[in-house]
């Protein structure tokens, strides 16, 4: 049976189903385990299953299996079809009504500095490391910041020691809230990266200037259990993964990539495993 526009709109009409759909759109192109969705939205497992089935029936999301775990992701072609039906067919492709995607590169001039914000929950480890790495490795082309959805108050001592040993600038590093970057007075971001799943699942502020966003999730070294050597190794591994991703990021040809191509590139970087 063909899915009509009203079927998809009906599936999104329920507030909780809409919350679930928006979570999967924030995490796109990643797939998210059903249990993680339930935890993020504070839903009972059977309620989550009901909402997932409704969105799946409307073909707005797709299901996959990893081992015994069911994962879900946004069905982007169907979502595009919904908006094309609303803003293309219905408005006869009027340019004053329809959404247009710019083909211009994000680097509008050779000397433009691009701002990037890294977000995690506590802003004590992963996002702090990413801020320091990009500011050092960006060759003056980038200005990096970091923030947390629930800031811990200070960077983790292990992070400060690690960065100091590697000769990164640490004097300006501090734990701060995402709210600090949501005001009109804040620096306007060109990129916003989430580096933990929990922060990516949350609804963040609407950033001025519509920056590009991507999810670069990795395990939180702060939560590592075991010996001191194992904990130390976890911080080293997180640093290594972030440095590899940021090295790949700063090497992109920003002066030639349009926004869609660049989005695909930064999404791919977020899936780098080492």
N, C-alpha and C positions, 0 to 999 in steps of 0.2 A: 504494500500500500504506500502510495506516495505521501510524503510528509509535507503538509501545507504550512504557510507562514503562520496561520493562527494556531496550529499545533505547537509550534516552537515558542510562540509568544505565550501560549497558555502554560507551557512547561516552566517558563521563567516568571510567571505571574506570582507564584508563591514566594514569599520573602526568603524563606530558608533555602529553597531550591536555587534562588537567585544568588544567595550567599555562596552556596556550594559551587555554582557555575563560575562565579567571579574568582573564587579561590583557584580553580583549575585554569582559568585564563591567566591569573597572575603567575602560575607555575609553568605555563606553556613555554617550551614544548615538552617539558618533563611529564611523566606519568606519576600519580600519587597513590600510595596504598589506601585502601578503604579505611583502615584503622586510623591512619594519620589524618584523614579528612574528618572522621568522627571526633577525634581528639581536638583538632583545630577549631571545629565549630561547636564543640560541647554537645554533640548529638549522641543518642543511643544508637547502637549498631543496627538494630532493625529499622529505625527511622532513617538512618543514613542510607541503608539499602533501598528503602522505598523511594527516597529522593533520587538516588543514582539511577534506579530503574526508570523513573519518569523522564529524566534527562536523556537516558540512553534510548528510550523509545522514541523521543523526539529527534534522535540522531545528533544532539548537541554535544554529546561526549561519547567516547569510545572506551571499551574495556579490553584489557590485556591481562595475561597471567604470567607471573614470575614465580615458579615453584608452586607453592600452595597459596600464594598471596594474589589477590585481585588488585590491579592497578587501573586508574582512570585518568584520562587526559581529555582536553578540549578537542572537539572535532572541528578543526579550523575551516575546512572547506564548507561544512554545513553552516557554520557561523557566518562566513563570508556570503554564502547564499542567502541567508536571512537578511543581511544588511543590503545586499544587492537588490533583493526584492523590495525592501522598504525604501531605499534611497536611489535605486536605479530604475527599476520597472515603474515604480509608483510616481517618481518625480520626473520621468522621461529624460533622465540624465542631465537635468539642468545644472550647470556648474555652480550656480549660487545656492543650490540645495544639497548637492551630492558631495560626499567626502572625496577629496582629491589627494593622492599620494605624491609628494614632491620627489622629483627625480634628481634634485640637486644634492651634491655631496655635503656632509655635515661640516667639513673643513672649508669654510667660505673664503679664507685668506691664509697664505702660508704662515703668517706670524700669529694666527689666532691661538690662544691657549684654551684647551678644552677642560671643563670641570667635571670631575667624577666623584660620586658619593658611594661609599661602601657601607652597607647596613647589615648588622646582625642583631641579636637580641640584647646582649649585655654590653657590646662595644668595649670589650676588654681584651680580645685576642685576635680573632680572624680579621675583623674589619680594621682594627688598629694596624695589624701587620700590612694589610693591603694598602692602606693610606701611606704608610712609610715607604713601601716598595715602589708604588707608582710615582710618588714624588721624587724618588731617587732615580728610577729607571726611565722616566718619561722624557728626559732630555730637554726639559723646559717647555715641552709641548702640552703638558698636562698639569693640572693642579688638583690634588686629591684631598678628599675629606672622608671622615667616617662618623657614624652615629649608631645609636641603638634604640630599639623600640622599648626596652626597659633597661636603661643604662645602669651598669654596676657601680659607677662612681669613680672608678680608676682603672687604668690598664693593668692587666695581670703582670705581676713582677717577673714571671718567666719570659713574657713577651718583651718587656723592656730590656731584660738582660740579653736575650737572643739578638734583638735589633742592635743593641749597643755593641755587642761583640762583632757584629757584621758591619759596623761603622755607619749605621743609618742615623739620620737626624731624629732625636727623640724628645727634644726640649719642648716641642709644641703638642705632643701627643696627650690627649685627655679623653675621658669617657664622657659622652654627651648624648642628648636626646635628638631623635629625628625632628622633633618640633622646632629645633633651632634652625633647621634648613627649610622650613615650610613657609616662612614669612616673606613678605615682599622685599625686606631688607637683606635677606640671605643671598649668597652667591647663586646665580642661576646655573643649574646643572645641565650638562649635555648628556651625561650617563648616570644611571642609578643601578648599582649592582647589589643584590642580596646575596650574602655568603653563608646563610644558614636557612634551613628549611622552615624553621619556626617563624622567622621574620618574613620570609616569602609568603607564608600562608596568611599573614595579617594584612588588613587593609591599611596601607600607608597613606600619608597625605597626598593630595593632588599637587604635584610639583609644578611651579611656574615654568613656563617655557616648553612644556611637554618633552622632557628628556627621554632618550632611549633607555630601556631597562632590560636587564637580563638576570637570570638566576645562576650564580656560580657557587652552589652549595657544597660544603665540605664539613666533615666531622668536627665537632667542637673539642679542641685539645684540652680545654679546661675540665671537661667531664671524664677524661681518661682515668681509669682506675688501675692500680698495680703498683709496681716499684717506682722509685724516683727515676730510674733509668727509662722505664717504659713511658712515664709521663713526659720526661724530657724529649724522648723520641717523637711523641705525638705532636709536640710543638714544632720540632724540626720538620716533620712531614707536612704539617699544615703550611709552614713557611715555604717549603719547597714547591708544593702544589700551587700556591698563590703566586710565587715568583714566576713559575713556568707559564701560568695563564696570563699574567700581566706582561711578560716578555712577548708573548704571542699577540697580545692586544696592542701594545705600542708599535708593533711591527706592521700593523695593517695599513694599507694605502688609503688613508682617510680622505685624501684629496681627490680620489677617483671613485670611491664607493658611494652609491646612492644609499638612502636610508634603509631600504628593504634588504639590499645586499649586505650592508653593514650589520643589520639586525641578525641575519643568518650567521654571519661570522662570529659575532659575540655570543650567540647561542651555542655555536659549536665549541667555542673556547670553554664555556661553562661545563661542557661534557668531557673535557680533558681529565683523565684519571691520574696522570702523573706528569 
